[in-house]
Amino acid sequence: MAEVVTGFCMKCKQSRAIQNPARTTMSNGRIRVSGKCSSKDCTGSISKIVS
């Protein structure tokens, strides 16, 4: 089962689950999860630093 990561959407101003999450490593070595907002009416993107 996949882990559900939540983050704050800047477009709809709500904390939501990240749809289609992708883990990337930033240049400073920290891990970031980014994806789209899971709300039906929102087209915003969510990015969260997880470690």
C-alpha distance matrix in Angstrom:
0.0 3.8 6.6 9.2 12.6 15.7 19.2 22.7 23.9 27.5 28.4 27.5 27.8 24.7 21.5 18.7 15.1 15.1 14.7 14.0 13.7 15.6 16.3 20.0 22.4 25.6 29.0 29.3 26.2 23.9 20.4 19.9 17.1 18.7 18.1 19.5 20.0 17.9 21.1 22.7 26.1 25.4 25.5 25.2 23.0 21.2 21.3 20.4 21.3 18.6 20.8
3.8 0.0 3.8 6.4 9.3 12.7 15.9 19.5 20.6 24.1 25.2 24.6 24.8 21.9 18.8 16.0 12.2 11.8 11.6 10.8 10.1 11.9 12.7 16.4 19.1 22.1 25.6 26.0 23.1 20.7 17.0 16.3 13.4 14.9 14.5 16.2 16.9 15.3 18.7 20.6 23.8 22.7 22.5 21.9 19.5 17.6 17.6 16.7 17.7 15.4 17.8
6.6 3.8 0.0 3.8 6.3 9.8 13.1 16.8 18.4 21.9 23.4 22.7 22.5 19.5 16.1 13.8 10.3 10.3 11.4 11.4 9.7 11.7 11.9 15.5 17.8 20.5 24.1 24.0 21.3 18.5 15.0 14.2 11.5 13.5 13.7 15.5 15.8 14.5 17.9 20.4 23.3 21.8 21.9 20.7 18.3 15.8 15.5 14.1 14.9 12.3 14.9
9.2 6.4 3.8 0.0 3.8 6.6 10.1 13.6 15.1 18.7 20.0 19.1 18.9 15.9 12.5 10.0 6.6 7.3 8.9 10.1 8.8 11.7 12.5 16.1 18.6 20.7 24.5 24.4 22.1 19.0 15.6 14.0 10.8 12.1 11.8 12.9 12.5 11.2 14.4 17.1 19.9 18.4 18.9 17.7 15.6 13.1 13.5 12.4 14.1 12.2 15.4
12.6 9.3 6.3 3.8 0.0 3.8 6.8 10.5 12.4 15.8 17.6 17.1 16.5 13.8 10.4 8.5 5.8 5.9 8.8 10.1 7.8 10.4 10.7 13.9 16.1 17.8 21.6 21.3 19.4 16.1 12.9 10.9 8.0 9.5 10.0 11.5 11.1 10.9 14.0 17.2 19.4 17.3 17.5 15.6 13.2 10.2 10.2 8.7 10.6 9.0 12.6
15.7 12.7 9.8 6.6 3.8 0.0 3.8 7.1 9.3 12.8 14.7 13.8 12.9 10.1 6.6 5.3 4.1 5.6 9.2 11.6 9.8 12.6 13.2 15.9 18.0 19.0 22.7 22.3 21.0 17.4 14.6 12.1 9.5 10.1 10.2 10.8 9.3 9.5 11.9 15.4 17.2 15.0 15.7 13.6 11.8 8.7 9.4 8.2 10.8 10.3 14.0
19.2 15.9 13.1 10.1 6.8 3.8 0.0 3.8 6.4 9.5 11.9 11.7 10.3 8.4 5.4 5.7 6.3 6.6 10.4 12.8 10.8 13.1 13.5 15.4 17.3 17.5 21.0 20.7 20.0 16.4 14.1 11.1 9.2 9.0 9.7 10.1 8.6 10.2 12.0 15.7 16.6 13.9 14.3 11.5 9.7 6.2 6.9 6.0 9.3 10.1 13.7
22.7 19.5 16.8 13.6 10.5 7.1 3.8 0.0 3.8 6.3 9.0 8.7 6.8 5.7 4.3 6.2 8.6 9.1 12.4 15.1 13.6 15.8 16.5 17.9 19.6 19.2 22.4 22.1 22.0 18.5 16.7 13.5 12.0 11.1 11.3 10.8 8.7 10.9 11.6 15.3 15.3 12.4 13.2 10.1 9.2 6.5 8.0 8.1 11.4 12.9 16.3
23.9 20.6 18.4 15.1 12.4 9.3 6.4 3.8 0.0 3.8 5.5 5.8 5.4 5.6 6.2 6.8 9.2 9.1 11.5 14.3 13.6 15.8 17.2 18.5 20.6 20.1 23.3 23.5 23.6 20.4 18.4 14.9 13.0 10.9 10.2 8.7 6.5 9.3 9.5 12.7 12.3 9.0 9.6 6.5 6.6 5.4 8.3 9.9 13.6 15.5 19.0
27.5 24.1 21.9 18.7 15.8 12.8 9.5 6.3 3.8 0.0 3.8 5.9 5.1 7.5 9.1 10.5 13.0 12.6 14.7 17.2 16.5 18.1 19.4 20.0 21.8 20.6 23.4 23.7 24.4 21.3 19.9 16.4 15.2 12.9 12.6 11.1 9.4 12.6 12.3 15.0 13.6 10.2 10.4 7.0 7.7 7.5 9.7 11.6 14.9 17.5 20.6
28.4 25.2 23.4 20.0 17.6 14.7 11.9 9.0 5.5 3.8 0.0 3.8 5.6 8.2 10.7 11.3 13.8 13.4 14.7 17.4 17.5 19.4 21.2 22.1 24.2 23.2 26.1 26.7 27.4 24.4 22.7 19.0 17.3 14.6 13.3 10.8 8.9 11.9 10.6 12.7 10.6 7.3 7.8 5.4 7.9 9.2 12.2 14.6 18.1 20.6 23.8
27.5 24.6 22.7 19.1 17.1 13.8 11.7 8.7 5.8 5.9 3.8 0.0 3.9 5.6 8.8 9.4 12.6 13.2 14.6 17.8 18.1 20.7 22.6 23.9 26.2 25.6 28.6 29.0 29.3 26.1 24.2 20.6 18.5 16.1 14.5 11.8 8.8 10.7 8.6 10.9 9.0 6.6 8.8 7.4 10.0 10.6 13.9 15.8 19.4 21.3 24.7
27.8 24.8 22.5 18.9 16.5 12.9 10.3 6.8 5.4 5.1 5.6 3.9 0.0 3.8 7.0 9.2 12.7 13.7 16.0 19.2 18.8 21.2 22.5 23.7 25.6 24.8 27.7 27.7 28.1 24.7 23.1 19.8 18.1 16.3 15.6 13.5 10.6 12.5 11.1 14.0 12.6 10.2 12.1 9.8 11.4 10.8 13.4 14.5 17.8 19.7 22.9
24.7 21.9 19.5 15.9 13.8 10.1 8.4 5.7 5.6 7.5 8.2 5.6 3.8 0.0 3.8 6.0 9.8 11.6 14.1 17.6 17.2 20.0 21.3 23.1 25.1 24.8 28.1 27.8 27.7 24.2 22.3 19.0 17.0 15.6 14.7 12.8 9.5 10.5 9.3 12.7 12.4 10.4 12.7 10.8 11.8 10.5 13.2 13.7 17.0 18.2 21.7
21.5 18.8 16.1 12.5 10.4 6.6 5.4 4.3 6.2 9.1 10.7 8.8 7.0 3.8 0.0 3.8 7.2 9.4 12.4 15.8 14.9 17.7 18.7 20.7 22.7 22.8 26.2 25.7 25.2 21.6 19.5 16.5 14.4 13.7 13.3 12.2 9.2 9.8 10.0 13.8 14.3 12.3 14.1 11.9 11.8 9.5 11.5 11.3 14.4 15.1 18.6
18.7 16.0 13.8 10.0 8.5 5.3 5.7 6.2 6.8 10.5 11.3 9.4 9.2 6.0 3.8 0.0 3.8 6.4 9.0 12.6 12.2 15.5 17.0 19.5 22.0 22.5 26.1 26.1 25.3 21.7 19.1 16.0 13.2 12.3 11.0 9.7 6.6 6.4 7.3 11.1 12.5 10.7 12.4 10.8 10.5 8.7 11.2 11.4 14.8 15.1 18.9
15.1 12.2 10.3 6.6 5.8 4.1 6.3 8.6 9.2 13.0 13.8 12.6 12.7 9.8 7.2 3.8 0.0 3.8 6.3 9.6 9.2 12.7 14.4 17.4 20.1 21.3 25.0 25.2 23.8 20.4 17.4 14.5 11.2 10.7 9.3 8.7 6.8 5.7 8.4 11.7 13.9 12.2 13.2 12.0 10.8 8.9 10.9 11.0 14.1 13.8 17.6
15.1 11.8 10.3 7.3 5.9 5.6 6.6 9.1 9.1 12.6 13.4 13.2 13.7 11.6 9.4 6.4 3.8 0.0 3.8 6.5 5.8 9.3 11.4 14.2 17.2 18.4 22.1 22.7 21.4 18.3 15.1 12.0 8.4 7.2 5.6 5.8 5.6 5.9 9.3 12.2 14.2 12.0 11.8 10.4 8.4 6.6 8.4 9.3 12.5 12.6 16.4
14.7 11.6 11.4 8.9 8.8 9.2 10.4 12.4 11.5 14.7 14.7 14.6 16.0 14.1 12.4 9.0 6.3 3.8 0.0 3.8 5.6 9.2 12.2 15.1 18.6 20.0 23.7 24.8 23.4 20.7 17.2 14.2 10.4 8.7 5.7 5.1 5.9 5.2 9.0 10.8 13.2 11.5 11.0 10.7 9.1 8.8 10.9 12.5 15.5 15.7 19.2
14.0 10.8 11.4 10.1 10.1 11.6 12.8 15.1 14.3 17.2 17.4 17.8 19.2 17.6 15.8 12.6 9.6 6.5 3.8 0.0 3.8 6.6 10.1 12.9 16.6 18.5 22.1 23.6 21.9 19.6 16.0 13.3 9.7 8.1 5.5 6.7 9.1 8.9 12.6 13.9 16.2 14.4 13.0 12.8 10.5 10.4 11.6 13.2 15.7 15.7 18.9
13.7 10.1 9.7 8.8 7.8 9.8 10.8 13.6 13.6 16.5 17.5 18.1 18.8 17.2 14.9 12.2 9.2 5.8 5.6 3.8 0.0 3.8 6.7 9.8 13.3 15.3 19.0 20.2 18.4 15.9 12.3 9.7 6.0 5.5 4.8 7.6 9.9 10.5 14.2 16.3 18.4 16.1 14.7 13.4 10.4 9.1 9.1 10.1 12.1 12.0 15.1
15.6 11.9 11.7 11.7 10.4 12.6 13.1 15.8 15.8 18.1 19.4 20.7 21.2 20.0 17.7 15.5 12.7 9.3 9.2 6.6 3.8 0.0 3.8 6.5 10.2 12.4 16.0 17.5 15.7 13.8 10.2 8.1 5.4 5.5 6.4 9.9 12.8 14.0 17.6 19.5 21.3 18.7 16.8 15.3 11.8 10.7 9.5 10.5 11.6 11.7 14.1
16.3 12.7 11.9 12.5 10.7 13.2 13.5 16.5 17.2 19.4 21.2 22.6 22.5 21.3 18.7 17.0 14.4 11.4 12.2 10.1 6.7 3.8 0.0 3.8 7.0 9.7 13.3 14.4 12.2 10.4 6.7 5.7 4.6 6.7 9.2 12.9 15.4 16.8 20.3 22.7 24.3 21.5 19.7 17.7 14.0 12.1 9.9 9.7 9.5 9.2 10.9
20.0 16.4 15.5 16.1 13.9 15.9 15.4 17.9 18.5 20.0 22.1 23.9 23.7 23.1 20.7 19.5 17.4 14.2 15.1 12.9 9.8 6.5 3.8 0.0 3.8 6.4 9.7 11.4 9.5 8.5 5.8 5.3 6.4 8.0 11.0 14.7 17.5 19.4 22.7 25.0 26.3 23.2 21.0 18.7 14.9 13.3 10.4 10.5 9.6 10.3 11.1
22.4 19.1 17.8 18.6 16.1 18.0 17.3 19.6 20.6 21.8 24.2 26.2 25.6 25.1 22.7 22.0 20.1 17.2 18.6 16.6 13.3 10.2 7.0 3.8 0.0 3.8 6.7 8.0 5.8 5.7 4.6 6.2 8.9 10.9 14.3 18.0 20.5 22.6 25.8 28.3 29.4 26.2 24.0 21.4 17.6 15.7 12.3 11.7 9.6 10.3 9.8
25.6 22.1 20.5 20.7 17.8 19.0 17.5 19.2 20.1 20.6 23.2 25.6 24.8 24.8 22.8 22.5 21.3 18.4 20.0 18.5 15.3 12.4 9.7 6.4 3.8 0.0 3.8 5.5 5.4 5.5 6.2 7.0 10.3 11.6 15.2 18.6 20.9 23.5 26.4 29.0 29.6 26.1 23.9 20.9 17.3 15.5 11.9 11.6 9.4 11.3 10.6
29.0 25.6 24.1 24.5 21.6 22.7 21.0 22.4 23.3 23.4 26.1 28.6 27.7 28.1 26.2 26.1 25.0 22.1 23.7 22.1 19.0 16.0 13.3 9.7 6.7 3.8 0.0 3.8 5.5 7.5 9.5 10.7 14.1 15.3 18.7 22.0 24.4 27.2 30.0 32.5 32.9 29.3 26.9 24.0 20.5 18.9 15.3 15.0 12.6 14.5 13.2
29.3 26.0 24.0 24.4 21.3 22.3 20.7 22.1 23.5 23.7 26.7 29.0 27.7 27.8 25.7 26.1 25.2 22.7 24.8 23.6 20.2 17.5 14.4 11.4 8.0 5.5 3.8 0.0 3.8 5.8 9.0 10.9 14.6 16.5 20.1 23.4 25.4 28.0 30.7 33.6 34.1 30.5 28.5 25.2 21.8 19.6 15.9 14.7 11.6 13.2 11.2
26.2 23.1 21.3 22.1 19.4 21.0 20.0 22.0 23.6 24.4 27.4 29.3 28.1 27.7 25.2 25.3 23.8 21.4 23.4 21.9 18.4 15.7 12.2 9.5 5.8 5.4 5.5 3.8 0.0 3.8 6.6 9.5 13.1 15.6 19.2 22.7 24.8 27.0 30.0 32.9 33.8 30.4 28.5 25.4 21.8 19.4 15.7 14.1 10.9 11.4 9.0
23.9 20.7 18.5 19.0 16.1 17.4 16.4 18.5 20.4 21.3 24.4 26.1 24.7 24.2 21.6 21.7 20.4 18.3 20.7 19.6 15.9 13.8 10.4 8.5 5.7 5.5 7.5 5.8 3.8 0.0 3.8 6.6 10.2 13.0 16.7 20.1 21.8 24.0 26.9 29.9 30.8 27.5 25.9 22.7 19.2 16.4 12.7 10.6 7.2 7.7 5.7
20.4 17.0 15.0 15.6 12.9 14.6 14.1 16.7 18.4 19.9 22.7 24.2 23.1 22.3 19.5 19.1 17.4 15.1 17.2 16.0 12.3 10.2 6.7 5.8 4.6 6.2 9.5 9.0 6.6 3.8 0.0 3.8 6.9 10.0 13.6 17.1 18.9 20.8 24.0 26.9 28.1 24.9 23.4 20.5 16.8 14.1 10.6 8.7 5.9 5.8 5.4
19.9 16.3 14.2 14.0 10.9 12.1 11.1 13.5 14.9 16.4 19.0 20.6 19.8 19.0 16.5 16.0 14.5 12.0 14.2 13.3 9.7 8.1 5.7 5.3 6.2 7.0 10.7 10.9 9.5 6.6 3.8 0.0 3.8 6.5 10.2 13.6 15.3 17.5 20.5 23.4 24.5 21.2 19.6 16.7 13.0 10.3 6.9 5.6 4.3 5.7 7.4
17.1 13.4 11.5 10.8 8.0 9.5 9.2 12.0 13.0 15.2 17.3 18.5 18.1 17.0 14.4 13.2 11.2 8.4 10.4 9.7 6.0 5.4 4.6 6.4 8.9 10.3 14.1 14.6 13.1 10.2 6.9 3.8 0.0 3.8 7.0 10.4 12.2 14.0 17.3 20.1 21.4 18.4 17.0 14.5 10.8 8.2 5.7 5.3 6.3 6.9 9.7
18.7 14.9 13.5 12.1 9.5 10.1 9.0 11.1 10.9 12.9 14.6 16.1 16.3 15.6 13.7 12.3 10.7 7.2 8.7 8.1 5.5 5.5 6.7 8.0 10.9 11.6 15.3 16.5 15.6 13.0 10.0 6.5 3.8 0.0 3.8 7.2 9.6 12.0 15.0 17.5 18.5 15.4 13.5 11.1 7.4 5.6 4.2 6.3 8.7 10.2 13.2
18.1 14.5 13.7 11.8 10.0 10.2 9.7 11.3 10.2 12.6 13.3 14.5 15.6 14.7 13.3 11.0 9.3 5.6 5.7 5.5 4.8 6.4 9.2 11.0 14.3 15.2 18.7 20.1 19.2 16.7 13.6 10.2 7.0 3.8 0.0 3.8 6.8 9.0 12.1 14.1 15.4 12.5 10.6 9.0 5.7 5.5 6.6 9.2 12.1 13.3 16.6
19.5 16.2 15.5 12.9 11.5 10.8 10.1 10.8 8.7 11.1 10.8 11.8 13.5 12.8 12.2 9.7 8.7 5.8 5.1 6.7 7.6 9.9 12.9 14.7 18.0 18.6 22.0 23.4 22.7 20.1 17.1 13.6 10.4 7.2 3.8 0.0 3.8 6.3 8.8 10.6 11.6 8.8 7.1 6.1 4.3 5.7 8.5 11.4 14.8 16.2 19.7
20.0 16.9 15.8 12.5 11.1 9.3 8.6 8.7 6.5 9.4 8.9 8.8 10.6 9.5 9.2 6.6 6.8 5.6 5.9 9.1 9.9 12.8 15.4 17.5 20.5 20.9 24.4 25.4 24.8 21.8 18.9 15.3 12.2 9.6 6.8 3.8 0.0 3.8 5.6 8.3 9.2 6.5 6.5 5.6 5.5 6.1 9.6 11.9 15.6 16.8 20.5
17.9 15.3 14.5 11.2 10.9 9.5 10.2 10.9 9.3 12.6 11.9 10.7 12.5 10.5 9.8 6.4 5.7 5.9 5.2 8.9 10.5 14.0 16.8 19.4 22.6 23.5 27.2 28.0 27.0 24.0 20.8 17.5 14.0 12.0 9.0 6.3 3.8 0.0 3.8 6.4 8.8 7.6 8.7 9.0 9.2 9.4 12.6 14.3 17.8 18.3 22.1
21.1 18.7 17.9 14.4 14.0 11.9 12.0 11.6 9.5 12.3 10.6 8.6 11.1 9.3 10.0 7.3 8.4 9.3 9.0 12.6 14.2 17.6 20.3 22.7 25.8 26.4 30.0 30.7 30.0 26.9 24.0 20.5 17.3 15.0 12.1 8.8 5.6 3.8 0.0 3.8 5.7 5.4 8.0 9.0 10.6 11.3 14.9 16.7 20.4 21.2 25.0
22.7 20.6 20.4 17.1 17.2 15.4 15.7 15.3 12.7 15.0 12.7 10.9 14.0 12.7 13.8 11.1 11.7 12.2 10.8 13.9 16.3 19.5 22.7 25.0 28.3 29.0 32.5 33.6 32.9 29.9 26.9 23.4 20.1 17.5 14.1 10.6 8.3 6.4 3.8 0.0 3.8 5.8 8.2 10.6 12.7 14.2 17.9 20.0 23.7 24.5 28.3
26.1 23.8 23.3 19.9 19.4 17.2 16.6 15.3 12.3 13.6 10.6 9.0 12.6 12.4 14.3 12.5 13.9 14.2 13.2 16.2 18.4 21.3 24.3 26.3 29.4 29.6 32.9 34.1 33.8 30.8 28.1 24.5 21.4 18.5 15.4 11.6 9.2 8.8 5.7 3.8 0.0 3.8 6.8 9.4 12.5 14.5 18.3 20.8 24.5 25.8 29.6
25.4 22.7 21.8 18.4 17.3 15.0 13.9 12.4 9.0 10.2 7.3 6.6 10.2 10.4 12.3 10.7 12.2 12.0 11.5 14.4 16.1 18.7 21.5 23.2 26.2 26.1 29.3 30.5 30.4 27.5 24.9 21.2 18.4 15.4 12.5 8.8 6.5 7.6 5.4 5.8 3.8 0.0 3.8 5.7 8.9 11.1 14.8 17.5 21.2 22.9 26.5
25.5 22.5 21.9 18.9 17.5 15.7 14.3 13.2 9.6 10.4 7.8 8.8 12.1 12.7 14.1 12.4 13.2 11.8 11.0 13.0 14.7 16.8 19.7 21.0 24.0 23.9 26.9 28.5 28.5 25.9 23.4 19.6 17.0 13.5 10.6 7.1 6.5 8.7 8.0 8.2 6.8 3.8 0.0 3.8 6.8 10.0 13.5 16.7 20.3 22.2 25.7
25.2 21.9 20.7 17.7 15.6 13.6 11.5 10.1 6.5 7.0 5.4 7.4 9.8 10.8 11.9 10.8 12.0 10.4 10.7 12.8 13.4 15.3 17.7 18.7 21.4 20.9 24.0 25.2 25.4 22.7 20.5 16.7 14.5 11.1 9.0 6.1 5.6 9.0 9.0 10.6 9.4 5.7 3.8 0.0 3.8 6.8 10.2 13.4 17.0 19.2 22.6
23.0 19.5 18.3 15.6 13.2 11.8 9.7 9.2 6.6 7.7 7.9 10.0 11.4 11.8 11.8 10.5 10.8 8.4 9.1 10.5 10.4 11.8 14.0 14.9 17.6 17.3 20.5 21.8 21.8 19.2 16.8 13.0 10.8 7.4 5.7 4.3 5.5 9.2 10.6 12.7 12.5 8.9 6.8 3.8 0.0 3.8 6.8 10.3 13.7 16.0 19.2
21.2 17.6 15.8 13.1 10.2 8.7 6.2 6.5 5.4 7.5 9.2 10.6 10.8 10.5 9.5 8.7 8.9 6.6 8.8 10.4 9.1 10.7 12.1 13.3 15.7 15.5 18.9 19.6 19.4 16.4 14.1 10.3 8.2 5.6 5.5 5.7 6.1 9.4 11.3 14.2 14.5 11.1 10.0 6.8 3.8 0.0 3.8 6.7 10.3 12.4 15.8
21.3 17.6 15.5 13.5 10.2 9.4 6.9 8.0 8.3 9.7 12.2 13.9 13.4 13.2 11.5 11.2 10.9 8.4 10.9 11.6 9.1 9.5 9.9 10.4 12.3 11.9 15.3 15.9 15.7 12.7 10.6 6.9 5.7 4.2 6.6 8.5 9.6 12.6 14.9 17.9 18.3 14.8 13.5 10.2 6.8 3.8 0.0 3.8 6.9 9.6 12.6
20.4 16.7 14.1 12.4 8.7 8.2 6.0 8.1 9.9 11.6 14.6 15.8 14.5 13.7 11.3 11.4 11.0 9.3 12.5 13.2 10.1 10.5 9.7 10.5 11.7 11.6 15.0 14.7 14.1 10.6 8.7 5.6 5.3 6.3 9.2 11.4 11.9 14.3 16.7 20.0 20.8 17.5 16.7 13.4 10.3 6.7 3.8 0.0 3.8 6.1 9.3
21.3 17.7 14.9 14.1 10.6 10.8 9.3 11.4 13.6 14.9 18.1 19.4 17.8 17.0 14.4 14.8 14.1 12.5 15.5 15.7 12.1 11.6 9.5 9.6 9.6 9.4 12.6 11.6 10.9 7.2 5.9 4.3 6.3 8.7 12.1 14.8 15.6 17.8 20.4 23.7 24.5 21.2 20.3 17.0 13.7 10.3 6.9 3.8 0.0 3.8 5.9
18.6 15.4 12.3 12.2 9.0 10.3 10.1 12.9 15.5 17.5 20.6 21.3 19.7 18.2 15.1 15.1 13.8 12.6 15.7 15.7 12.0 11.7 9.2 10.3 10.3 11.3 14.5 13.2 11.4 7.7 5.8 5.7 6.9 10.2 13.3 16.2 16.8 18.3 21.2 24.5 25.8 22.9 22.2 19.2 16.0 12.4 9.6 6.1 3.8 0.0 3.8
20.8 17.8 14.9 15.4 12.6 14.0 13.7 16.3 19.0 20.6 23.8 24.7 22.9 21.7 18.6 18.9 17.6 16.4 19.2 18.9 15.1 14.1 10.9 11.1 9.8 10.6 13.2 11.2 9.0 5.7 5.4 7.4 9.7 13.2 16.6 19.7 20.5 22.1 25.0 28.3 29.6 26.5 25.7 22.6 19.2 15.8 12.6 9.3 5.9 3.8 0.0
